[in-house]
Amino acid sequence: MDKIIQEYCIGCGLCQSLGKAELICNQKGYLSPIKGDEKWLRTVCPAGGKQCASMDFNHIWGRIEAVYYGFSADEVLRRQASSGGSLTEIASYLLESKKVDAILHICASSENPTETEICISTSREELLSRCGSRYAISHPLSSISELDVNKKYAFIGKPCDVTVLKNFQKLNPIIAEMIPITMSFFCAGLPSIDAQKKLLEEMGCNSRVVSLRYRGNGWPGYATANLENGKQCKMDYNTSWGKILGRDIMKMCRFCLDGIGEMADIACCDAWYLTEDNKPNFTEADGRNGIICRSNQGVEIVQEASALGKLVVTEFTDYEEKLKHMQFYQHDRRATMFEKYIAMKICLKPFPKYPMKIRRYQKGVGIRHRLGIFKGIVGRVLKGKI
C-alpha cells in the first residue's frame, strides 16, 4: 500500500464502500487502508493532492466569490447551533425550495453519544434535531453507494470529506449529478477515541452518558454531557477543545492544507469577536458565522436565503485582515505548510503530495516563526512523535 495514502487516510469510508480498499481501525479509532486499488486511491484521497489543481494558491483563504457575516434569523436555531446556525439554515432552505430532496450529513450516534452516524435529513425538524458540531470520528461517505439515484442531495461534511467527494465526482458523473451542492465548515482536526474518553473523565462524568453536545446553546457554548443518573456535566469551549480534544487529532489533520473548505460551494466558520489585542473573544455571545461562498452557486443560495428572510447577512469586506485573527490556527497552518513539507522531506518521512506552490502562502508570516515550525517538526520526528 502507498505509504502516503496509508498514513494520511482521513477515514471517510468511501473506498471500502465501493470495494476499492480494505480498511483497518487502529487503537486511536482511525481507519487506514491495508490493501486496495492504489491508483484509484491516489486520485481520490486528499493526500494524493489531485484537488490542488482546483485550489487558488494566490490567496491564503482560497477560492472566494463572496464573504458575509451571517446567522440564522431563527433565534432558537441561532442559539441551539454551534455558532450562528447558518449551515443548518441554508440546508433547510435547500429542502424548502426543492433544490434538493435531502441533506446528507453526520449526527450523534443513537447508540453512543460520543460517536457519530450518517443521517439523511428531509425536513427542517430533522435538521434542527441533529444540528451542532460533532468533534468525533466519522465516516460520512461510507454509505454513498446506498443513495437513491433518482434523488438530489446536498452534502455537509468536513473539508477533507468534501475533497474526497469532489475528486470522486470527476470519476463518476452520476454522483456529481446526485450531489450538486456541497457545504463545509472550518475544521481544526478530528479527535481520537482517547480524546473523547479524556474529555468525559475531565468533565467528571461518573455514570453512563446519554447525550453529549460539544458546543451550542450559546456561542461558543459549553461541552455538555447528560448522564443516566440525572447529573449534568459541563466544560467551557476553550478547555474542552483547546486543552483536550484538539491535542489528540488524526495525523492528516496536522498536515491538512484545506481546513477551510475550499472545495465546497459554501464554507462557514466562527466569526469570533476580537479583543483589543486581536485575540478571539470566547465570552458567551449571540452566534455569528463567517459565510464564504466559493462558487457562483454558493453566492446564489446565500443571497436567496437572505432575501427570503431565512439568513441575516452583511458583507464581510475586510475578511482578509480580520480572518487571520479570528481563525489564527487556520491561517497559520496554511502559511507554514511549506516548512512542514521541507522538514518531513529532509527527515525522509511520507508527506501529502502538495505542489511547491504552497510556498506562496508564506506571505505576511515572519521567517523566525516559520523557522520555529520547521525545527518543531524535525524535533518531533527525531523524538518519534511523527
Protein Blocks (a to p, Z undefined) as FASTA:
>chain_A
ZZklmmmcghlommmmnopaccdddfkopacdfbdcfklmmmmpmklommmmmpcfkbfn
lpafbdcddddfblklmmmmmmnommmmmmmmmmmnomafbdcdddddfkbmkbccdddd
fbfklmmmmgccddbdddfklmmmmpcfkbccdddddfklmmmmmmmmmmmmmlmmmmmc
ccddddfbjcdfklmmmmmmmnopabdcfbdcfbgjiaebjaddddfkopacdddfklmm
mmmmmmmccfklmmccblnopmbmbdcdddddddfkopacfbdcddddddddfbfklmmm
mmmmmmnomaccdddfklmmmmmmmmmmlmmmmmmmmmmmmmmmmnopacddddfklmmm
mgopafklmmmmmmmmmmmmmnopZZ
